[in-house]
Amino acid sequence: MTLTEQTGGAWETERRLTAIGRTGLSVPARQAVVDQQITSDSSVLDYGCGRGDDVRALQRIAMRAVGWDPHYHPEGSLDPSDVVLLTYVLNIIEDPEERRRTLVKAWELAKETLVVSTRLTWEKSKVKGTGFGDGVLTSRRTFQHLFSAGELRSYVEDATGVRCVSAAPGIVYAFKRDEARLGCLARRIAPAAIWLASDDAASAIASVVDYTERRGRVPRVEEMPTQMAELLAHLNTAELQRIVRVSANPEKVAEGAKKSTLTTLLFLGVELFNGRGPFGCLPLSTQLDVRAFFSSYKEACMRSDRLLLKLRDDAYVRGAMNGSKVGKLTPTALYVHRRAIDHMPVVLRLYEHCASLAAGRPQEWTLAKLRHQGRGVSWLDFPEFDTDPHPRLRSSYMVDLATFKTSHMSYEQSENRPLLHRKHEFLHPDDPAVPKYRRLTDSELRAGLYANPHLIGTEQGWEAELVRCGRQLRGHRLIKRY
């Protein structure tokens, strides 16, 4: 069977030549595993699997995966599966009608989740050829239609008729059930609870107390790991709650309740941005948080809506940035390290999450840059932030929330890359690396290295100032130049 027979289209270009060999999971497949869209319990179909490397890589980590491809694996199974991967397929189909039929067919084969990925417009410099239809025809007679991040999400939503989640740039999830979509959003905003190890009833109770102090409420049995629930099966709900109330630190419980309230507001704000569903579709833990910390779901939604509206108020956003305990505020934006991102005021966390849902947060990033005039977020990648005293910028990815347009810039080939100073300012004050970074900054200030701030933002300018001041760096120590 061929893709022509599957979709009613025709092969006009050499699509088989676009299939590349991999030694591990592709970026989209790896993202789906990280986001728990692919688990050991789910069946996976890689539709248009090329050489089948993702299928083999998934099988090596004990996943139930099969693949089908019209050229390399035409004998493969086309039975419906829990998860369907449509990885870098749509961008190589030159016929727009066949492209859409292929997407619709993949959606029909997905019982739970469809994972769609394509190449993006920022890769146009890598695609050499002549204009052909709505894309480019290369010298090898392969075709590429490069999507923008916003275009891809809209395209999948239009074809499937459901709201989608942008998992990362160029990767979109479509869900058959709204509960699954909301569960995905919840995991991105509030990772699953960490439970203390429990070997007996006493340690299980200690774990419940720890959860209560961090969450601000006693967990339900359905939220507990199975082994823990079994260890506590001899206690009824009232008795367990009494024991926890006696054992838990009231101040920690109050602080946990405050954090959970803000996290719930954040989730509901993001949910509205992405399309709010009924209360019964929310993850169980979120439903319980709403019941514990708000008078009603309506009240929680109203408070969240007010929070979302505040994102339009430049003065309010600037005030939140001024009051933030983390991040470096410049005349144009707030820069925050990813380790400190959850310590921002909730309205700024909502700001960053909305941007990530609009266009996908990149897998590799170090700092988030939040503009305070206009609405735009950039994720900046400084891969050697912790080891280099003045790390170099490798790439940036930006989404404009007014237009949902995205842009990507790579600095890997640049001979004069931007670099960072005062690293401690991007982190939370309690970060263990802060004292070391602050000592370096203080020594650089005393040496006069920041006397010309307009010169030190790039590699060449910074090196020139080091020479001028007779200094050099050895790790995170400033020494005299010999």
N, C-alpha and C positions, 0 to 999 in steps of 0.2 A: 504494500500500500504506500502511496506517495502523499506528500503534502498537497499536491494538486488535487488528489481525490478527497483528501480530508477537508480542504478548504474551498475547493472549486476554483483555485487560482492556477497560474502557470509559472513555471520556472523560466525567467527571462535572463537572470544573471547567475554568475558562478557562486552561489551562496555557500556551497560546501567549503570554499577556500577561506571563509571567514572563521571556520571552526579551529580554534587554537588548542594546543595541548597544555595541560596543567598537571602539576605534581600534587596539588592540594585543592581544597575547596575554592571555588570562585568567590569573589567578594559578596555577591548577592546571597549565595548559599550559606556562606559563613555568617552573614548578618541574620539570616533567618534562623540559624541555630542559636546564635547569641540571644536573639529576641524570643526564643522558645516557641517560634512558629513551627519549627521542625523539632520533634522530640522522638524518643525511642518508641512512643506509643502511636506515632502517626505514620501512615503510608505516604510515600512521596513519588510523584511522577515528574521527571524532567522532560518537558515537552519541547522537542527540538534540542536534544541533548548533545548534538555535535559528536565528538569522539567519546563521550560518556565519562569524562573524568570526574564530574561532580557526583555521578551515580556511584562510581567506585570509591570515591573519597567518603561519601556518606555511608556506604556499606562497611567501610573499614572502621567507622566509629559506631557500628551496630545500629544503623538506621535502616529501615525497610524502604529501599529506594529502587526504582526501575526507570528506564529511559526509553524514549522513542525519538528517532530522527529519520527523515525521509531518505537521506543518503547513507549515513553510517550505521544506523540501527533501524531499518524499516521493519524488521521482524519484532521489534519491541512491543510491549503491552501498551494498549490505549484504554485500559480500564479506569474508571473514575478513582481518584485517590484523595486522601484527606488534604494533602498539600500538592499544588501543581507549581512547578518552577517554569517560568517563561523567561529564560535568561539570554539577553542579547540576541533575541530573535526578531522582534518587531522592527528594529532599526535596519535590518538587512533585506527587508521585503520592499521591493520597488513599487508594487501595485497597492495603492492606498486601500482599495476595497478588500484585497486579500489580506492585507495587514490587519484590518479590523476583524475580518472573519477568523483569522488565526487567534486573535485575542479572545473573541467570543467563544471559540471552541475550547480554548484553555480554561475559560471561566466555567463552561459546562462540565468539564472534566474534574473540576475542583469541588470536593464535598465540603471543605471547611475554608481553606485559604488559598488565594492565588498570589504568587510572588512574581512581580513583573520588573524586569530591569532592562535598561537600554543605555547606549552611549549618549553622552550629553554634548551640547553645543560648544562647551569649552574645549572639546577635543578636535575642533575643526582644523587646527593647524597640523594635526597628525593625519588628516584624511586628504590625500592629494588626488585630484581628478577633475572631471568636468561636470557641469550641472546636468542633472538628469531627473526629470519629474520634480519631486519635492526634496531631492537629496543630491548625492554626488556619485557618479560612476567612476570607479578607479581604473587604472590601466590593466588590472587583473580581471576586469569585468565583475567586480563585486560592487555592491551598492550600500550606501550608508545614508539613512535619514537620522540626523542628530536631533534629539529632543531637548528642549529646555526642561528644567525640573518641574516647573509649573505646568507646562504642556503635557508632560507624561502623566502627572496625577489627574489632570482634567480629562485626558484621553481615556484613561482606565475607568474613571468614574462614569464617563458618558457611556462607555461600552457595557459596563457591568450593571449600572444603575444603582450602585451603592457608594457610600462614603468610604474613602480610602485613607490610609495612613502613609505618609512619606517616611520610610524607615531611615533612609540615607539618600544623598544625592543620586538620582537615577535608579532608586529602588522604591517600589510602591507595593503595599499590601492591600488586597481587597478581600473582604470577609463575607461569608455567606450568612453569618449570624452577627447581629449588632453586639451581642454579649461578648463575642470574641474580639471585636474591634475595641470595645471599651476596656476589656481585660488587657489588651496590648498597650493602650494608652496609660492605664493604671501602672503597669510594670515600668513604663518609661519614666513616670513621675515619682513613684514611690516603689522602689525595689521590694521584692518579697521579704517578709520578716525573717530575721535571723533568730533561731531558737537555740538556747543553750543545750548542750548534750544532756540527755536524761537516761539514766540506767535503772532508776527506782522511783518510787512515788515521791520521796523527799526532793530529789533533784528535778523531777518534773514540776513540782510545785514551785521550786526556786526559779525555773524557767518561765513559768506563768507569771510570777511576780516581776521578773525582769521585763517581760513583754508588756505588762500593765504599766510599769514605770515609764517605758519608752513610748507606748501608744496612748496612754492616758485612760485606758479602759480595760476591763477584764476580757480576754478573748473568749469567743464561743468555741465549743468542742470542734465544730466543723473547720475552724481555722487552724487547729493544732496539727502537728505531724501525727500520723497514725499511731506510732509507738507511744507517744506521749499521751494521747487520748486513751489508749488501752491501760496505761499505768495509772490514770486518774479515773478509771471507770467506776471505782467503788465510791466516789464522791458525787453527790448530786450537785446541781448548779448552785443552789443557795449556800451549801456548805463550802464549796470551792471559793465562791465570792467572799464569804466571811473570812476564810483563811488568808486570802490575798489582801483584803482590806486591812487586816491586822498586821501583815508582814510588809506591805509596800510602804515606801517613803512617800508621804503625802506631797511633799514639795516636788519630788521627781514625777509623781503622777500628774500634778498640775502642769508642770512644764511639758510633759508628754502630751497632755490634752491640748495645750496651746499649739504645739507643733502639728498635731494631727488635724486640728481645726484649720490651720493655714494650708496644710497639704490637701485637705478636702476641697477648700476653696480654689486652690490651684488646679486640681483635677477638674472640677466643675467648670472653671473658666476655660481650660483647654478643651474640654468636651464641647462647650458651646461654640468655640472657635471652629471645631471640627464637625459639629452637628450633635446636638444634645438628644439623648434617648430617654425613655421612661425609667423611673426609679428601679423597676424590676430587672432592667438590663444591666444595672451597675454590678461590678464585682461584689461578692458578699461582704468583704472587709470594708469596702467603701459604704455600702448600705448601713452597716453597723456603726461606722463613724458618723454618718449623717444622723442616725437615731440617737447616738450618744452625745453629740456636741451641738446639735441644732434642734429647734422646736419642730421643724418639719423639713421635708425635701424642698418645699416651696421657699421657705426662708433661706435655706442654704443656697438655692439657685439665685435668689434675689441678691444676696450678699456677693455672690460670685459675679453676677452680672455687673454690679456696681464696680467691682474690682476691674473687670475687663474694660468698662467705660473709662476708667482712670488712665488707661494706656493712651488715650487720645489727648490727655492733658499734659502739655509740655512742662508746665510748672510743677505738676504733681510728680511726674517722672523724674525731673531734675531734683526735686526735693528728696525723693527716695534714693537717688544716687548720692546726694550730699550726705544723707543719713546712713548710707550703707556702711557696715563695719568691715566690708571686704572690697577690694578692687582699687584701681588707680583711676581717678577722675581727671580727665583732660578737658580742655575747652569744648570738645566735640563729642566725647563718648566716655563710657565707663568700661575699663578693661578688667576682667576677672579670670583668675586661673580656674581650670575645671575642678580642682580639688576644693575650691571655695565657692563654687557656683550655688550650692544648696544653702549657703549662709547669706545670700542676698535677700533683701526684703521680698515678700511674696509677689508684689506687683512686678518686680524685675525678673523673678523666676518665671512668671507667667509670660512676660515679654519674650524671654529667650525660648520658652517652650512653644509659643505660638509660631515663632520663626522656624523652629525645627520641624513643626508639623506642616508648615507651608511648603518647605523645600527640602526637608531632610537634613539632619545634622550629620556632618561628615564623620567617618569612623575615627580619623586621626585629627585631633585638635588639642590645643594647649590653653589658649585664651579665648574667651568670648568678648567681643566688642559690641556694646550696646549704645547706639546713637541716642542722644537725648533731644535732638531736634530732628523732626522727621522720624520715621520708624524703620530702622534697619539693624540687622545683626550680622556680624562677621565672625567666623570661627577661624582662628589663626593657629597654624601648626608650627611650633618650635620644638622639634623632636628631641633636642638635647638640653631642654630647660634645666633639668636637675644636675647635669654634669658640666655644662659650659657656663662660665660666669656671665657671659654675654651671648646668649643663644641666638642663632641666626634663623630668620623666617624662611620656612620651606614653601608654604602655600597659604592662601587665604580663600575662603568661600563666603560670599555675601548674599543675603536675601533682603530685598527692599519690600517691606510689608505694605507699602502703599500700592505698589504695582505687582508684587510677587515675582518680579524679575530677579534672576540670580546671575552672579558672575564669579568666575574662578581665576585666580592668578597664581602661577607657579614661579618661584624664585630660584629653583634648583640650578638653572644654567646662568644665573646672574653673577657677574663678577663683583658686585658691590651690594650685597644683600642688606636689608634692614636688620637691626639687632636690638636687643633689649638692655635696659639699665634698671637699677633699683628693683631687682626681682622680688624683694620682700613685699613690695607694695601691692602686688597682684594676688597675694595669698592671704589666708585667714591669719590673724595674729598668733593663733595657737599652733600653726603649722610648725612641725619640728625643724624645718629648714630655715625658718625666718631669721633666727639669730645669726647664722652663718652668712646669709645674704645681706643682712643689715650691716654687719661688720665690714663687708667688702664695700658697700655703698659709702659708709662713713670714711673709710680710708681713701676712697676715690675723691670724695669731696675735699678732704684735707689736702690732697695732692693737686687740686685745682683742675681736675679732669672734666668737671661740669661747667667750667667757665664759659664755654661756647656751645650751648645746648643745640644750636642749629647745625653744628658740624658732626655731632657724635652719633647720629641716628643710623649711620651706615658703616659697613666694615672699614672702608678706606678712611672715612673721616675720623672714626674712633682710633684707628691705628696711628693716624697722624697726631692726634692729641696725646696718645700714649708716648710717642716719640718726643713731642714737644715738652712734656712734663718729666721726661727721663724715667718712665716707669714701664713695667711689664707685668704680666699676670702669670702666676704659677698656681694653677687650680683656682680656688677662690681667695687667693692671697695676692695683694699688690706688693711688688718688690721693686727695688731700684734697678734700672736698666744698666747693664754692664757692657 
